[in-house]
Amino acid sequence: MSHKAGFVNIIGNPNVGKSTLMNAFVGERLSIITSKAQTTRHRILGIVNGEDFQVILSDTPGIIKPAYELQESMMEFVRSAFEDADVLLYLVELGEKELKDEAFFQKIKETDIPVLLLINKIDKGNEELLTESLELWQKKVPNAEIFAISALRNFGVTEVFKRIIELLPESPPFYPKDQLTDKPERFFVNEIIREKILIHYKKEIPYSVEIDTEEFHEDEDIIRIRSVIMVERDSQKGILIGHKGAGLKRVGIEARKDLEAFFGKQVHLVTYVKVNKNWRSNTKQLKRFGYN
């Protein structure tokens, strides 16, 4: 029996539901999801194995025009999506009419890689809007196969996944068959803590934050974790901690609950806040956090 394997890279503007789709395919919560733009900062692989296939899904940051070094590094992850893709998933939201980066859009139209254009969040609109969207994107990206889906409601996701498998080249698996992702455990600790900050804080705070998990010790019945939340300014530190530590406590409690569900065992989580001035524009710091 022949075996298929390949890389399927998910791209699109911020907030189109890339992470929701990735998690729907994988059946696990690998990518964090919030209503804020730029939630995804790294390129995250999710691996789906079948008896005769291995689909390696890649969730990339949303396409933006970079304003500082961190965002430039995020866009490098997006550009790299073309380098190893066997199938490209271009995700748009129902009613959306353009990609924020015209040069990138041109690249999608000219690529030899099979493109599946997915119109997401169709549960939020009506039949007339969907018909308009289908006609618009068929004209804009004539080289793409178009699917209407709702990643959140899991509508149309199975049909897309079947088509992905059909398009994959014949190949042995790239990763062990029991592997779910390419990221280490500490990465998911960092992401889950960052998700809680994205949910509870406004304006610049969530975008000025980076998490560094200094300790991760796993025993038979408990995981002990110590994580530093980095901010750029002293004023941000005060806001994040909150009155009598209430803000930081809420982040810690909610993150611990999600970590226990993710790892399937008890978690003891300690978090503290540290100022790391202008880390988003510091090439050395960005490298340390895995951005370039």
Secondary structure, 3 states (H helix, E strand, C coil): CCCEEEEEEEECCCCCCHHHHHHHHHCCCCCCCCCCCCCCCCCEEEEEECCCEEEEEEECCCCCCCCCHHHHHHHHHHHCHHHHCCEEEEEEECCCCCCCCHHHHHHHHHCCCCEEEEEECHHHCCHHHHHHHHHHHHHHCCCEEEEECECCCCECHHHHHHHHHHHCCECCCCCCCCCCECCCHHHHHHHHHHHHHHHHCCCCHHHHCEEEEEEEEECCCEEEEEEEEEECCHHHHHHHHCHHHHHHHHHHHHHHHHHHHHHCCEEEEEEEEEECCCHHHCHHHHHHCCCC
